[in-house]
């Protein structure tokens, strides 16, 4: 049986967000938005990107081991891809499925990049807590 990595990442991200004080989550099931998180009057649109495990990146990273995320969206349901922006979502959750750990980032922090290659040491429970608090508290104050 084949596992849907994207869907598994969505469920993990939803669980992690819901574990934060005061936040509720629903699965959106629409294009561009995977989850919608609520806290009081605050509504946050979440796009989830998952990867199974880190891999060796041989180009500019000198063969370093990295989690590789392609952070794009589909255009009208077709395979053409484009950069995500504030029109698409507010928060991106990067999910390392092998560690069962997430990392949150604001879509504003993308700065046009579509490939994010992060070292495994950036996926720890401590980093998960720190990035979630930083990003979701930022959404609450806007």
N, C-alpha and C positions, 0 to 999 in steps of 0.2 A: 504494500500500500504506500503510495506516494504522499508525503506530508507537504502541505502548503506552507512554506516558510513565511510568506508575508502574513498570512492569517495567524500563524503561531506567534509572530512578533506583535501583531495587533492585540491579541489576548494578553500577552505578557505586559505590554505597555499599558493597557487598560487597567490591569491589576495593580501595577506600580503607581499609576496616577491616583487610582481610587484609594490607595493606601495612605495618601497624603491627607492631612487633616482638613476636612470640609469639602473635598472634591468628589464629585460623582462623574461617571463616564457612561456614554452610550456609543455603540458602534454605529457609525453614520451610514455605511453601505452605499455611499454615493461617490462619484468620481472626484478626485482631488482631496477628499476628506475621509480619513479612516475612522477617526474618533472625534467626539465632541465632549469636552470636559466642562463641567459647571461648578462654580463655587459662588454662592449668593447670586449677585447680579452679573458676575463675570462669566462669559462664554468664550471658550478657547477651541479653535479648530486645529486638529492634530493630524499630521501626516506621519506614518510609521514606515521606516526603512529598516529592513532586517538582513542579517548575513549569518550564515551557518558557523563560520569559524574564520580566524585570520589566515592570511596567505602571504607568501613571499612576494614582495613587490620589487622587481629587479631594475626598474628604470631610475628615476631620480632619488629613490630611497636606498640605493646601494644594497639591494637584496634584503632589506629589513622586513620583518613580519608586521603586517598591518591588517586591520579590518578595513574593507573596501566598501564604500557606500556610493551608489549612483543616485544623486538626489535630483530627480527630474519628475515631471508629470507628463501624462499623455495629453495630446491635443485632440479633443473631440472623440476620444475612444480609440483612435488609431495609434499605430506604433511610433509616429513621430514624437520626439521628445523635446521638451523645453525646460528651462530653469524654473524652479518653483519661486513664487514671490508672495507678497502679502495678499494678493488677490486669491491665492490658492489656499493658504493656511496660515496659522499664527506660530505654531510650534512644530518642530520635527523631532521625533523620537528615533534615535539610532539604537537598534537592538542587536546585541551580541548573543545569539541563541545558544552557543556552546557554554557561555557563562551564566545565561539567564539574567543578564544585567542590561539596563538601558542607560542612555545618556540623552538629556534633553538639550535642545538648542532653539533659539528664536530664528524664524525664517529670515529676519533682518540681518542675522550674522552670516548668511551665506555669501554675501558680497560677490555674487555672480558665479561662484564655484559650483560645479555640478558633481565633482568627484571629491569625496572626503575619505582620506586614508589615515586612520588613527591607530596608534600603537595599543596593544592589549592592556598596558598599564593604565589606560584612560577608561577602562571598563571595570570598575570595582564598585562594590556596594557604597563606599564612601563618595566616589565621584557621582554615582547615580543620585544619591541624596543631595549632594551639593548642587548639581546641575538642575535637578527638578525644582529645588527650592528657589534657586536664582531665577530660572525662566518663568515658572508659574507665579511666583511672587511679583515678578515684573509685569506679567499679564494682569494681575489683580490690581496693580496700582495705576494702570493705564485707563 
